Every structure is written in structure tokens, then in C-alpha cells.
Amino acid sequence: MSYQPLTDDEVFGLFEDVAAGLSVPLVVYDNPRTTRFTFTDELYARLGRLPNVVSIKIPGVPAASAAARARIEHLRHLLPATVTIGVSGDADAARGG
């Protein structure tokens, strides 16, 4: 995404600009291996309040089922009910459900 590390505010601004110009739903895909940027939970919450954001796909969840459920429940409390949560990776996604 950039040569220099981005701040949460810079990433939010990028999504804010894109969401404002869309007439279709937007899924935020958090892929830190590719982007070298790690989303914070606070950033997820801010992004979830943008118009047209309908889902956030997060990196894998913990291997332990209880910890995976707790992670998703924590995010569910931060995000509007209209925003779904996806989990990357087939095995991780199964634990996140």
C-alpha cells in the first residue's frame, strides 16, 4: 500500500473517501501479510460506521474455540449490527463461526 507505514487515520481516510463515492456495498479486507498494515479494533469500529461498509474480513482467529468465539463476540460489540464479520482461512473461519 505504501513505502512508509500508514497510521490508522490515513487508512480510515482512504476508506472514508472510497465509501463516500460508492453506490455498492464495501467489504473491508484486513490482510496484514500483504499490506504490512495491522488494523486495530478501534479502526474496525470506525470503519464499520462508514456508509456502504457491510462487512469486515479479519485475519485468522485463535485456535482455541473459546478464544475464537470471544474474539468474534468482542468485534461484534464494536461493530454495528448491519456489518458482518468474515474470517480469513478455511480452518480459521470454521472456528470463528
VMD Tcl script that draws the C-alpha trace (Angstrom):
set ca {
  {0.00 0.00 0.00}
  {2.81 2.41 0.78}
  {6.55 2.66 1.28}
  {6.10 4.23 4.70}
  {3.91 2.77 7.46}
  {0.41 4.23 7.45}
  {-1.44 5.48 10.51}
  {-4.96 4.44 11.46}
  {-6.17 7.91 10.46}
  {-4.60 7.59 6.99}
  {-6.18 4.18 6.39}
  {-9.52 5.43 7.70}
  {-9.31 8.42 5.34}
  {-8.70 6.12 2.38}
  {-11.76 4.02 3.20}
  {-13.80 7.12 4.01}
  {-13.07 8.56 0.55}
  {-13.87 5.29 -1.20}
  {-17.07 4.64 0.78}
  {-18.36 8.15 0.10}
  {-18.19 7.61 -3.65}
  {-19.73 4.15 -3.80}
  {-23.19 3.03 -4.81}
  {-22.40 -0.61 -3.99}
  {-21.56 -2.39 -0.72}
  {-17.98 -2.29 0.55}
  {-16.17 -5.16 2.27}
  {-13.06 -4.18 4.22}
  {-10.42 -6.90 3.88}
  {-7.76 -6.83 6.59}
  {-4.76 -8.67 5.12}
  {-1.66 -7.66 7.10}
  {0.68 -10.07 5.31}
  {0.02 -8.36 2.01}
  {-0.43 -4.75 3.13}
  {2.01 -4.72 6.07}
  {-0.65 -2.80 7.99}
  {-2.37 -4.10 11.12}
  {-5.91 -2.89 11.77}
  {-6.78 -2.07 15.37}
  {-10.14 -2.93 16.86}
  {-10.81 0.79 17.18}
  {-10.20 1.19 13.44}
  {-12.61 -1.67 12.71}
  {-15.24 0.17 14.76}
  {-14.66 3.45 12.90}
  {-14.77 1.74 9.51}
  {-17.94 -0.12 10.43}
  {-19.76 3.19 10.84}
  {-18.92 4.38 7.31}
  {-21.70 4.39 4.72}
  {-21.74 1.34 2.43}
  {-19.45 -0.77 4.67}
  {-21.31 -4.07 5.03}
  {-18.61 -6.48 6.17}
  {-15.12 -6.68 7.60}
  {-12.92 -9.69 6.85}
  {-10.37 -10.21 9.60}
  {-7.21 -12.33 9.75}
  {-7.42 -15.74 11.41}
  {-8.79 -16.19 14.92}
  {-7.16 -18.08 17.81}
  {-7.02 -21.88 17.52}
  {-8.90 -22.47 20.77}
  {-12.65 -22.45 20.13}
  {-13.48 -20.40 23.21}
  {-10.86 -17.78 22.35}
  {-12.06 -17.66 18.73}
  {-15.66 -17.11 19.86}
  {-14.54 -14.45 22.33}
  {-12.66 -12.62 19.57}
  {-15.70 -12.55 17.31}
  {-18.02 -11.55 20.15}
  {-15.68 -8.69 21.07}
  {-15.73 -7.39 17.50}
  {-19.49 -7.89 17.27}
  {-19.90 -5.49 20.20}
  {-17.74 -2.87 18.44}
  {-19.43 -3.05 15.05}
  {-22.93 -2.05 14.01}
  {-25.34 -5.00 13.72}
  {-25.52 -4.32 9.96}
  {-21.82 -5.15 9.47}
  {-20.93 -8.83 9.15}
  {-17.59 -10.33 10.17}
  {-15.67 -12.69 7.91}
  {-12.59 -14.68 8.92}
  {-9.68 -15.44 6.58}
  {-8.61 -19.05 6.09}
  {-10.92 -22.03 5.90}
  {-9.89 -23.59 9.23}
  {-9.89 -20.21 10.98}
  {-13.27 -19.31 9.55}
  {-14.77 -22.53 10.89}
  {-13.51 -21.67 14.38}
  {-14.77 -18.09 14.08}
  {-18.35 -19.09 13.39}
}
mol new
graphics top color blue
foreach p $ca { graphics top sphere $p radius 0.5 }
foreach p [lrange $ca 0 end-1] q [lrange $ca 1 end] { graphics top cylinder $p $q radius 0.2 }
display resetview
